[in-house]
Every structure is written in structure tokens, then in C-alpha cells.
Amino acid sequence: GVIRDGKGNWILGYNRFLGKCSVVVAKLWGILDGLLLLQKQGYNEVIIQSDNLEIIVSISDSKIEGPNVTLIRRIQQILANEEKWSLI
């Protein structure tokens, strides 16, 4: 993943070894890890940008079900603590 500032300048890059998994799971882990890094750095405004509509819909949905529910709920919990966030 990549973390950028409000002007699009690179701040930090990060990765995680997941082994063999679906694209959706890899993207969700990337979002979660990025959010955790931002929390540790003290940021309280987040824009999550994804090219996968399924990811955006899943994170936005309060009545989620399915195999990735735990990962999505963790992302939702972190976003609930942010002052300002958006998904694009």
C-alpha cells in the first residue's frame, strides 16, 4: 500500500506477506494495515481510494456478511474512530 498526504505526495509505502489469497482479501488487508499505520502516526483524516467497487461497498455496508466479515468490521471500527474519512 501507499500513504500519501493531501497533495498526493508520497509519505510511506508498506506491504504484508499474505501467501495465496483472493484479490479482495489482499486489498482489505492493505486498507487495514494502512489505517493502523495512520493511527500510530496520529492522523485523524483519511481518504481510502480503491479501484475495486466490491471493497468500497463492503466497507460502507453496515449489514455485511460473508467470509471477510471480521476483516471488514475491523476496518469499520477504525474508521468509526476517525474524525473525517471517505471512500472513493
Biopython code that builds the backbone (N, CA, C, O; Angstrom):
import numpy as np
from Bio.PDB.StructureBuilder import StructureBuilder

atoms = [
    (1, "GLY", "N", (0.821, -1.184, 0.000)),
    (1, "GLY", "CA", (0.000, 0.000, 0.000)),
    (1, "GLY", "C", (0.860, 1.241, 0.000)),
    (1, "GLY", "O", (2.074, 1.184, 0.196)),
    (2, "VAL", "N", (0.214, 2.348, -0.221)),
    (2, "VAL", "CA", (0.890, 3.642, -0.244)),
    (2, "VAL", "C", (0.072, 4.632, 0.566)),
    (2, "VAL", "O", (-1.154, 4.667, 0.458)),
    (3, "ILE", "N", (0.735, 5.421, 1.362)),
    (3, "ILE", "CA", (0.103, 6.500, 2.100)),
    (3, "ILE", "C", (0.625, 7.808, 1.521)),
    (3, "ILE", "O", (1.832, 8.019, 1.404)),
    (4, "ARG", "N", (-0.322, 8.689, 1.159)),
    (4, "ARG", "CA", (0.031, 9.989, 0.583)),
    (4, "ARG", "C", (-0.597, 11.104, 1.415)),
    (4, "ARG", "O", (-1.576, 10.883, 2.128)),
    (5, "ASP", "N", (-0.032, 12.286, 1.318)),
    (5, "ASP", "CA", (-0.617, 13.429, 2.012)),
    (5, "ASP", "C", (-1.742, 14.030, 1.165)),
    (5, "ASP", "O", (-2.059, 13.516, 0.093)),
    (6, "GLY", "N", (-2.336, 15.107, 1.644)),
    (6, "GLY", "CA", (-3.454, 15.745, 0.972)),
    (6, "GLY", "C", (-3.136, 16.281, -0.410)),
    (6, "GLY", "O", (-4.046, 16.531, -1.200)),
    (7, "LYS", "N", (-1.848, 16.464, -0.717)),
    (7, "LYS", "CA", (-1.432, 16.954, -2.034)),
    (7, "LYS", "C", (-1.002, 15.818, -2.960)),
    (7, "LYS", "O", (-0.596, 16.055, -4.097)),
    (8, "GLY", "N", (-1.093, 14.589, -2.466)),
    (8, "GLY", "CA", (-0.706, 13.438, -3.277)),
    (8, "GLY", "C", (0.760, 13.057, -3.168)),
    (8, "GLY", "O", (1.222, 12.166, -3.881)),
    (9, "ASN", "N", (1.493, 13.716, -2.290)),
    (9, "ASN", "CA", (2.908, 13.400, -2.100)),
    (9, "ASN", "C", (3.069, 12.123, -1.284)),
    (9, "ASN", "O", (2.346, 11.898, -0.313)),
    (10, "TRP", "N", (4.025, 11.290, -1.690)),
    (10, "TRP", "CA", (4.288, 10.020, -1.033)),
    (10, "TRP", "C", (4.786, 10.261, 0.389)),
    (10, "TRP", "O", (5.701, 11.055, 0.608)),
    (11, "ILE", "N", (4.177, 9.570, 1.354)),
    (11, "ILE", "CA", (4.628, 9.624, 2.742)),
    (11, "ILE", "C", (5.289, 8.304, 3.117)),
    (11, "ILE", "O", (6.382, 8.280, 3.683)),
    (12, "LEU", "N", (4.606, 7.198, 2.791)),
    (12, "LEU", "CA", (5.050, 5.898, 3.277)),
    (12, "LEU", "C", (4.517, 4.793, 2.380)),
    (12, "LEU", "O", (3.384, 4.862, 1.905)),
    (13, "GLY", "N", (5.323, 3.789, 2.151)),
    (13, "GLY", "CA", (4.887, 2.581, 1.465)),
    (13, "GLY", "C", (4.964, 1.419, 2.447)),
    (13, "GLY", "O", (5.785, 1.426, 3.364)),
    (14, "TYR", "N", (4.111, 0.426, 2.252)),
    (14, "TYR", "CA", (4.089, -0.701, 3.177)),
    (14, "TYR", "C", (3.622, -1.959, 2.447)),
    (14, "TYR", "O", (3.000, -1.877, 1.387)),
    (15, "ASN", "N", (3.927, -3.119, 3.022)),
    (15, "ASN", "CA", (3.460, -4.380, 2.449)),
    (15, "ASN", "C", (3.339, -5.436, 3.535)),
    (15, "ASN", "O", (3.828, -5.269, 4.653)),
    (16, "ARG", "N", (2.671, -6.533, 3.175)),
    (16, "ARG", "CA", (2.478, -7.655, 4.084)),
    (16, "ARG", "C", (2.472, -8.922, 3.230)),
    (16, "ARG", "O", (1.870, -8.949, 2.157)),
    (17, "PHE", "N", (3.138, -9.962, 3.704)),
    (17, "PHE", "CA", (3.085, -11.235, 3.007)),
    (17, "PHE", "C", (1.818, -11.968, 3.418)),
    (17, "PHE", "O", (1.615, -12.249, 4.599)),
    (18, "LEU", "N", (0.971, -12.276, 2.452)),
    (18, "LEU", "CA", (-0.293, -12.956, 2.730)),
    (18, "LEU", "C", (-0.335, -14.378, 2.188)),
    (18, "LEU", "O", (-1.278, -15.121, 2.461)),
    (19, "GLY", "N", (0.667, -14.754, 1.432)),
    (19, "GLY", "CA", (0.604, -16.067, 0.808)),
    (19, "GLY", "C", (-0.425, -16.054, -0.308)),
    (19, "GLY", "O", (-0.616, -15.039, -0.978)),
    (20, "LYS", "N", (-1.078, -17.173, -0.502)),
    (20, "LYS", "CA", (-2.070, -17.282, -1.563)),
    (20, "LYS", "C", (-3.438, -16.861, -1.021)),
    (20, "LYS", "O", (-3.946, -17.469, -0.079)),
    (21, "CYS", "N", (-4.035, -15.821, -1.615)),
    (21, "CYS", "CA", (-5.343, -15.340, -1.188)),
    (21, "CYS", "C", (-6.016, -14.612, -2.345)),
    (21, "CYS", "O", (-5.406, -14.382, -3.389)),
    (22, "SER", "N", (-7.270, -14.256, -2.146)),
    (22, "SER", "CA", (-8.007, -13.554, -3.196)),
    (22, "SER", "C", (-7.572, -12.086, -3.262)),
    (22, "SER", "O", (-6.966, -11.563, -2.326)),
    (23, "VAL", "N", (-7.886, -11.442, -4.366)),
    (23, "VAL", "CA", (-7.590, -10.025, -4.543)),
    (23, "VAL", "C", (-8.333, -9.205, -3.490)),
    (23, "VAL", "O", (-7.776, -8.259, -2.934)),
    (24, "VAL", "N", (-9.579, -9.561, -3.218)),
    (24, "VAL", "CA", (-10.382, -8.833, -2.231)),
    (24, "VAL", "C", (-9.716, -8.896, -0.854)),
    (24, "VAL", "O", (-9.605, -7.871, -0.182)),
    (25, "VAL", "N", (-9.282, -10.053, -0.434)),
    (25, "VAL", "CA", (-8.628, -10.202, 0.870)),
    (25, "VAL", "C", (-7.330, -9.393, 0.909)),
    (25, "VAL", "O", (-7.041, -8.738, 1.910)),
    (26, "ALA", "N", (-6.555, -9.432, -0.159)),
    (26, "ALA", "CA", (-5.303, -8.670, -0.207)),
    (26, "ALA", "C", (-5.575, -7.174, -0.096)),
    (26, "ALA", "O", (-4.863, -6.467, 0.617)),
    (27, "LYS", "N", (-6.589, -6.693, -0.788)),
    (27, "LYS", "CA", (-6.919, -5.267, -0.728)),
    (27, "LYS", "C", (-7.440, -4.876, 0.650)),
    (27, "LYS", "O", (-7.099, -3.808, 1.156)),
    (28, "LEU", "N", (-8.254, -5.718, 1.257)),
    (28, "LEU", "CA", (-8.756, -5.429, 2.602)),
    (28, "LEU", "C", (-7.618, -5.363, 3.613)),
    (28, "LEU", "O", (-7.589, -4.470, 4.460)),
    (29, "TRP", "N", (-6.683, -6.301, 3.527)),
    (29, "TRP", "CA", (-5.529, -6.268, 4.428)),
    (29, "TRP", "C", (-4.700, -5.010, 4.192)),
    (29, "TRP", "O", (-4.185, -4.424, 5.143)),
    (30, "GLY", "N", (-4.568, -4.592, 2.941)),
    (30, "GLY", "CA", (-3.830, -3.369, 2.627)),
    (30, "GLY", "C", (-4.479, -2.149, 3.259)),
    (30, "GLY", "O", (-3.790, -1.281, 3.795)),
    (31, "ILE", "N", (-5.804, -2.084, 3.196)),
    (31, "ILE", "CA", (-6.529, -0.969, 3.807)),
    (31, "ILE", "C", (-6.380, -1.007, 5.327)),
    (31, "ILE", "O", (-6.111, 0.020, 5.951)),
    (32, "LEU", "N", (-6.553, -2.179, 5.916)),
    (32, "LEU", "CA", (-6.421, -2.307, 7.369)),
    (32, "LEU", "C", (-5.025, -1.910, 7.835)),
    (32, "LEU", "O", (-4.885, -1.136, 8.782)),
    (33, "ASP", "N", (-4.006, -2.429, 7.185)),
    (33, "ASP", "CA", (-2.635, -2.099, 7.584)),
    (33, "ASP", "C", (-2.361, -0.606, 7.437)),
    (33, "ASP", "O", (-1.702, -0.008, 8.288)),
    (34, "GLY", "N", (-2.862, -0.001, 6.360)),
    (34, "GLY", "CA", (-2.683, 1.434, 6.157)),
    (34, "GLY", "C", (-3.362, 2.239, 7.254)),
    (34, "GLY", "O", (-2.791, 3.202, 7.766)),
    (35, "LEU", "N", (-4.577, 1.847, 7.615)),
    (35, "LEU", "CA", (-5.292, 2.541, 8.687)),
    (35, "LEU", "C", (-4.560, 2.428, 10.018)),
    (35, "LEU", "O", (-4.474, 3.400, 10.768)),
    (36, "LEU", "N", (-4.040, 1.257, 10.308)),
    (36, "LEU", "CA", (-3.296, 1.068, 11.558)),
    (36, "LEU", "C", (-2.033, 1.926, 11.587)),
    (36, "LEU", "O", (-1.686, 2.490, 12.625)),
    (37, "LEU", "N", (-1.347, 2.023, 10.448)),
    (37, "LEU", "CA", (-0.157, 2.884, 10.369)),
    (37, "LEU", "C", (-0.534, 4.353, 10.569)),
    (37, "LEU", "O", (0.159, 5.089, 11.273)),
    (38, "LEU", "N", (-1.630, 4.771, 9.950)),
    (38, "LEU", "CA", (-2.072, 6.160, 10.100)),
    (38, "LEU", "C", (-2.453, 6.478, 11.542)),
    (38, "LEU", "O", (-2.163, 7.565, 12.040)),
    (39, "GLN", "N", (-3.098, 5.537, 12.204)),
    (39, "GLN", "CA", (-3.452, 5.728, 13.617)),
    (39, "GLN", "C", (-2.201, 5.921, 14.464)),
    (39, "GLN", "O", (-2.143, 6.814, 15.309)),
    (40, "LYS", "N", (-1.207, 5.079, 14.232)),
    (40, "LYS", "CA", (0.030, 5.173, 15.004)),
    (40, "LYS", "C", (0.743, 6.500, 14.774)),
    (40, "LYS", "O", (1.416, 7.011, 15.669)),
    (41, "GLN", "N", (0.593, 7.059, 13.565)),
    (41, "GLN", "CA", (1.227, 8.335, 13.229)),
    (41, "GLN", "C", (0.414, 9.526, 13.730)),
    (41, "GLN", "O", (0.886, 10.662, 13.672)),
    (42, "GLY", "N", (-0.807, 9.280, 14.221)),
    (42, "GLY", "CA", (-1.627, 10.349, 14.770)),
    (42, "GLY", "C", (-2.535, 11.053, 13.775)),
    (42, "GLY", "O", (-3.111, 12.090, 14.102)),
    (43, "TYR", "N", (-2.676, 10.518, 12.579)),
    (43, "TYR", "CA", (-3.577, 11.130, 11.596)),
    (43, "TYR", "C", (-5.028, 10.851, 11.984)),
    (43, "TYR", "O", (-5.338, 9.790, 12.525)),
    (44, "ASN", "N", (-5.914, 11.810, 11.704)),
    (44, "ASN", "CA", (-7.321, 11.618, 12.038)),
    (44, "ASN", "C", (-8.251, 11.918, 10.863)),
    (44, "ASN", "O", (-9.470, 11.958, 11.033)),
    (45, "GLU", "N", (-7.691, 12.128, 9.689)),
    (45, "GLU", "CA", (-8.476, 12.305, 8.473)),
    (45, "GLU", "C", (-7.943, 11.333, 7.425)),
    (45, "GLU", "O", (-6.740, 11.284, 7.167)),
    (46, "VAL", "N", (-8.849, 10.559, 6.824)),
    (46, "VAL", "CA", (-8.438, 9.500, 5.906)),
    (46, "VAL", "C", (-9.320, 9.496, 4.667)),
    (46, "VAL", "O", (-10.539, 9.633, 4.762)),
    (47, "ILE", "N", (-8.704, 9.340, 3.517)),
    (47, "ILE", "CA", (-9.427, 9.056, 2.276)),
    (47, "ILE", "C", (-8.897, 7.717, 1.777)),
    (47, "ILE", "O", (-7.700, 7.567, 1.532)),
    (48, "ILE", "N", (-9.786, 6.760, 1.631)),
    (48, "ILE", "CA", (-9.401, 5.444, 1.113)),
    (48, "ILE", "C", (-9.799, 5.411, -0.352)),
    (48, "ILE", "O", (-10.965, 5.609, -0.694)),
    (49, "GLN", "N", (-8.832, 5.160, -1.208)),
    (49, "GLN", "CA", (-9.077, 5.107, -2.643)),
    (49, "GLN", "C", (-8.844, 3.682, -3.121)),
    (49, "GLN", "O", (-7.786, 3.101, -2.880)),
    (50, "SER", "N", (-9.843, 3.122, -3.804)),
    (50, "SER", "CA", (-9.735, 1.756, -4.315)),
    (50, "SER", "C", (-10.332, 1.674, -5.706)),
    (50, "SER", "O", (-11.293, 2.376, -6.023)),
    (51, "ASP", "N", (-9.764, 0.822, -6.525)),
    (51, "ASP", "CA", (-10.298, 0.583, -7.865)),
    (51, "ASP", "C", (-11.261, -0.608, -7.864)),
    (51, "ASP", "O", (-11.662, -1.088, -8.925)),
    (52, "ASN", "N", (-11.625, -1.076, -6.684)),
    (52, "ASN", "CA", (-12.497, -2.234, -6.563)),
    (52, "ASN", "C", (-13.797, -1.829, -5.870)),
    (52, "ASN", "O", (-13.811, -1.571, -4.666)),
    (53, "LEU", "N", (-14.887, -1.775, -6.636)),
    (53, "LEU", "CA", (-16.176, -1.356, -6.101)),
    (53, "LEU", "C", (-16.649, -2.286, -4.987)),
    (53, "LEU", "O", (-17.283, -1.827, -4.037)),
    (54, "GLU", "N", (-16.355, -3.576, -5.083)),
    (54, "GLU", "CA", (-16.756, -4.533, -4.051)),
    (54, "GLU", "C", (-16.173, -4.157, -2.690)),
    (54, "GLU", "O", (-16.840, -4.294, -1.665)),
    (55, "ILE", "N", (-14.948, -3.690, -2.685)),
    (55, "ILE", "CA", (-14.289, -3.276, -1.445)),
    (55, "ILE", "C", (-15.000, -2.057, -0.851)),
    (55, "ILE", "O", (-15.302, -2.031, 0.342)),
    (56, "ILE", "N", (-15.262, -1.061, -1.677)),
    (56, "ILE", "CA", (-15.903, 0.166, -1.218)),
    (56, "ILE", "C", (-17.290, -0.128, -0.662)),
    (56, "ILE", "O", (-17.649, 0.368, 0.406)),
    (57, "VAL", "N", (-18.070, -0.932, -1.380)),
    (57, "VAL", "CA", (-19.416, -1.290, -0.937)),
    (57, "VAL", "C", (-19.355, -2.077, 0.369)),
    (57, "VAL", "O", (-20.145, -1.826, 1.279)),
    (58, "SER", "N", (-18.436, -3.014, 0.468)),
    (58, "SER", "CA", (-18.314, -3.839, 1.676)),
    (58, "SER", "C", (-17.983, -3.008, 2.906)),
    (58, "SER", "O", (-18.567, -3.216, 3.969)),
    (59, "ILE", "N", (-17.060, -2.076, 2.773)),
    (59, "ILE", "CA", (-16.668, -1.242, 3.908)),
    (59, "ILE", "C", (-17.803, -0.294, 4.292)),
    (59, "ILE", "O", (-17.979, 0.024, 5.469)),
    (60, "SER", "N", (-18.562, 0.151, 3.311)),
    (60, "SER", "CA", (-19.668, 1.087, 3.561)),
    (60, "SER", "C", (-20.902, 0.415, 4.146)),
    (60, "SER", "O", (-21.731, 1.079, 4.768)),
    (61, "ASP", "N", (-21.032, -0.885, 3.956)),
    (61, "ASP", "CA", (-22.239, -1.614, 4.347)),
    (61, "ASP", "C", (-22.221, -1.957, 5.835)),
    (61, "ASP", "O", (-21.290, -2.605, 6.315)),
    (62, "SER", "N", (-23.243, -1.527, 6.560)),
    (62, "SER", "CA", (-23.306, -1.833, 7.989)),
    (62, "SER", "C", (-23.867, -3.224, 8.266)),
    (62, "SER", "O", (-23.772, -3.711, 9.392)),
    (63, "LYS", "N", (-24.446, -3.866, 7.262)),
    (63, "LYS", "CA", (-25.046, -5.196, 7.436)),
    (63, "LYS", "C", (-24.281, -6.241, 6.622)),
    (63, "LYS", "O", (-24.882, -7.028, 5.890)),
    (64, "ILE", "N", (-22.983, -6.242, 6.752)),
    (64, "ILE", "CA", (-22.159, -7.142, 5.957)),
    (64, "ILE", "C", (-22.241, -8.578, 6.454)),
    (64, "ILE", "O", (-22.448, -8.836, 7.640)),
    (65, "GLU", "N", (-22.075, -9.488, 5.532)),
    (65, "GLU", "CA", (-21.994, -10.917, 5.826)),
    (65, "GLU", "C", (-20.967, -11.521, 4.885)),
    (65, "GLU", "O", (-20.586, -10.906, 3.889)),
    (66, "GLY", "N", (-20.530, -12.707, 5.198)),
    (66, "GLY", "CA", (-19.642, -13.407, 4.284)),
    (66, "GLY", "C", (-18.301, -13.734, 4.901)),
    (66, "GLY", "O", (-18.082, -13.533, 6.096)),
    (67, "PRO", "N", (-17.404, -14.245, 4.066)),
    (67, "PRO", "CA", (-16.130, -14.765, 4.565)),
    (67, "PRO", "C", (-15.168, -13.697, 5.086)),
    (67, "PRO", "O", (-14.279, -14.017, 5.875)),
    (68, "ASN", "N", (-15.317, -12.449, 4.671)),
    (68, "ASN", "CA", (-14.376, -11.395, 5.068)),
    (68, "ASN", "C", (-14.951, -10.460, 6.124)),
    (68, "ASN", "O", (-14.427, -9.368, 6.343)),
    (69, "VAL", "N", (-16.026, -10.886, 6.777)),
    (69, "VAL", "CA", (-16.754, -10.011, 7.702)),
    (69, "VAL", "C", (-15.873, -9.513, 8.848)),
    (69, "VAL", "O", (-15.992, -8.351, 9.236)),
    (70, "THR", "N", (-15.014, -10.334, 9.392)),
    (70, "THR", "CA", (-14.163, -9.929, 10.514)),
    (70, "THR", "C", (-13.181, -8.840, 10.094)),
    (70, "THR", "O", (-12.982, -7.861, 10.812)),
    (71, "LEU", "N", (-12.583, -9.015, 8.953)),
    (71, "LEU", "CA", (-11.630, -8.037, 8.423)),
    (71, "LEU", "C", (-12.332, -6.711, 8.123)),
    (71, "LEU", "O", (-11.804, -5.645, 8.442)),
    (72, "ILE", "N", (-13.500, -6.768, 7.521)),
    (72, "ILE", "CA", (-14.262, -5.559, 7.183)),
    (72, "ILE", "C", (-14.731, -4.851, 8.453)),
    (72, "ILE", "O", (-14.663, -3.625, 8.534)),
    (73, "ARG", "N", (-15.199, -5.597, 9.428)),
    (73, "ARG", "CA", (-15.649, -4.975, 10.686)),
    (73, "ARG", "C", (-14.498, -4.278, 11.401)),
    (73, "ARG", "O", (-14.693, -3.222, 12.002)),
    (74, "ARG", "N", (-13.319, -4.848, 11.343)),
    (74, "ARG", "CA", (-12.143, -4.208, 11.968)),
    (74, "ARG", "C", (-11.844, -2.880, 11.277)),
    (74, "ARG", "O", (-11.543, -1.890, 11.943)),
    (75, "ILE", "N", (-11.925, -2.854, 9.959)),
    (75, "ILE", "CA", (-11.731, -1.607, 9.214)),
    (75, "ILE", "C", (-12.793, -0.599, 9.614)),
    (75, "ILE", "O", (-12.483, 0.570, 9.844)),
    (76, "GLN", "N", (-14.041, -1.038, 9.701)),
    (76, "GLN", "CA", (-15.135, -0.149, 10.076)),
    (76, "GLN", "C", (-14.938, 0.415, 11.485)),
    (76, "GLN", "O", (-15.245, 1.582, 11.726)),
    (77, "GLN", "N", (-14.436, -0.390, 12.409)),
    (77, "GLN", "CA", (-14.184, 0.077, 13.777)),
    (77, "GLN", "C", (-13.137, 1.186, 13.795)),
    (77, "GLN", "O", (-13.292, 2.183, 14.499)),
    (78, "ILE", "N", (-12.089, 1.009, 13.030)),
    (78, "ILE", "CA", (-11.041, 2.029, 12.980)),
    (78, "ILE", "C", (-11.592, 3.315, 12.373)),
    (78, "ILE", "O", (-11.335, 4.402, 12.888)),
    (79, "LEU", "N", (-12.350, 3.199, 11.282)),
    (79, "LEU", "CA", (-12.913, 4.383, 10.639)),
    (79, "LEU", "C", (-13.902, 5.105, 11.550)),
    (79, "LEU", "O", (-14.026, 6.328, 11.478)),
    (80, "ALA", "N", (-14.598, 4.370, 12.395)),
    (80, "ALA", "CA", (-15.550, 4.984, 13.320)),
    (80, "ALA", "C", (-14.842, 5.909, 14.314)),
    (80, "ALA", "O", (-15.459, 6.830, 14.848)),
    (81, "ASN", "N", (-13.570, 5.671, 14.558)),
    (81, "ASN", "CA", (-12.795, 6.495, 15.486)),
    (81, "ASN", "C", (-12.105, 7.678, 14.814)),
    (81, "ASN", "O", (-11.528, 8.526, 15.494)),
    (82, "GLU", "N", (-12.159, 7.742, 13.498)),
    (82, "GLU", "CA", (-11.538, 8.847, 12.767)),
    (82, "GLU", "C", (-12.472, 10.048, 12.750)),
    (82, "GLU", "O", (-13.691, 9.888, 12.683)),
    (83, "GLU", "N", (-11.906, 11.247, 12.809)),
    (83, "GLU", "CA", (-12.712, 12.464, 12.760)),
    (83, "GLU", "C", (-13.382, 12.632, 11.404)),
    (83, "GLU", "O", (-14.541, 13.035, 11.316)),
    (84, "LYS", "N", (-12.639, 12.317, 10.354)),
    (84, "LYS", "CA", (-13.156, 12.520, 8.997)),
    (84, "LYS", "C", (-12.572, 11.431, 8.105)),
    (84, "LYS", "O", (-11.361, 11.209, 8.090)),
    (85, "TRP", "N", (-13.443, 10.759, 7.362)),
    (85, "TRP", "CA", (-12.967, 9.744, 6.422)),
    (85, "TRP", "C", (-13.928, 9.654, 5.255)),
    (85, "TRP", "O", (-15.098, 10.023, 5.358)),
    (86, "SER", "N", (-13.408, 9.152, 4.138)),
    (86, "SER", "CA", (-14.244, 8.929, 2.963)),
    (86, "SER", "C", (-13.652, 7.804, 2.127)),
    (86, "SER", "O", (-12.463, 7.494, 2.210)),
    (87, "LEU", "N", (-14.509, 7.210, 1.329)),
    (87, "LEU", "CA", (-14.133, 6.134, 0.425)),
    (87, "LEU", "C", (-14.354, 6.612, -1.000)),
    (87, "LEU", "O", (-15.429, 7.116, -1.326)),
    (88, "ILE", "N", (-13.346, 6.460, -1.849)),
    (88, "ILE", "CA", (-13.523, 6.825, -3.260)),
    (88, "ILE", "C", (-12.951, 5.760, -4.158)),
    (88, "ILE", "O", (-13.005, 5.889, -5.381)),
]
sb = StructureBuilder()
sb.init_structure("model")
sb.init_model(0)
sb.init_chain("A")
sb.init_seg("    ")
for serial, (resi, resn, name, xyz) in enumerate(atoms, 1):
    if name == "N":
        sb.init_residue(resn, " ", resi, " ")
    sb.init_atom(name, np.array(xyz, "f"), 0.0, 1.0, " ", f" {name:<3s}", serial, name[0])
structure = sb.get_structure()
